[in-house]
Amino acid sequence: MISGILVKILSIVLLIAVGLVLILGIGTLFKGGETSKKYSNKLMQLRVLLQFIAVVALVAFAYFFKN
């Protein structure tokens, strides 16, 4: 039971983190100027990394906690 709640919380945290970085990256991209040159590419790279971690975690959760 606790592991199920932990899996749900961790899944939600990962998905929120990906969404937050995506929104920050798009906002920085549209802002333009020096800020865009400095941060938008790094934020999108971070988003891809977080997406990879989230997908691997969700697949692992589905595999190990299937009923």
C-alpha positions in Angstrom: 0.0 0.0 0.0 2.7 2.5 0.9 4.7 1.6 -2.1 1.7 2.3 -4.3 1.2 5.7 -2.8 5.0 6.4 -3.2 4.8 5.4 -6.8 1.9 7.7 -7.5 3.6 10.6 -5.7 6.9 10.1 -7.5 5.1 9.8 -10.9 3.2 13.0 -10.3 6.4 14.8 -9.2 8.3 13.6 -12.3 5.5 14.7 -14.6 5.1 18.1 -13.0 8.9 18.6 -13.2 8.8 17.9 -16.9 5.9 20.2 -17.5 7.5 23.0 -15.4 10.8 22.8 -17.4 8.8 22.7 -20.6 6.9 25.9 -19.7 10.1 27.6 -18.6 11.9 26.6 -21.8 9.1 27.8 -24.1 8.8 31.1 -22.1 12.5 31.7 -22.4 12.4 30.9 -26.1 9.6 33.4 -26.7 11.3 36.1 -24.5 14.2 36.2 -26.9 17.4 38.3 -26.6 20.4 37.3 -24.5 18.3 35.3 -22.1 17.0 33.1 -24.8 20.5 32.5 -26.2 21.8 31.6 -22.7 19.0 29.4 -21.2 16.5 28.1 -23.7 18.7 25.4 -25.2 19.8 24.2 -21.7 16.2 24.1 -20.5 15.2 22.0 -23.4 18.1 19.7 -22.8 17.0 19.4 -19.2 13.4 18.7 -20.4 14.6 15.8 -22.6 16.6 14.4 -19.7 13.7 14.7 -17.3 11.4 13.1 -19.9 13.8 10.1 -20.2 13.9 9.7 -16.5 10.1 9.9 -16.2 9.5 7.4 -19.0 12.0 4.9 -17.5 10.5 5.3 -14.0 7.0 4.9 -15.3 7.9 1.8 -17.3 9.7 0.4 -14.3 6.7 1.1 -12.0 4.4 -0.6 -14.5 6.6 -3.6 -14.7 7.4 -4.1 -11.0 4.0 -3.1 -9.6 1.6 -4.8 -12.0 -1.2 -6.7 -10.4 
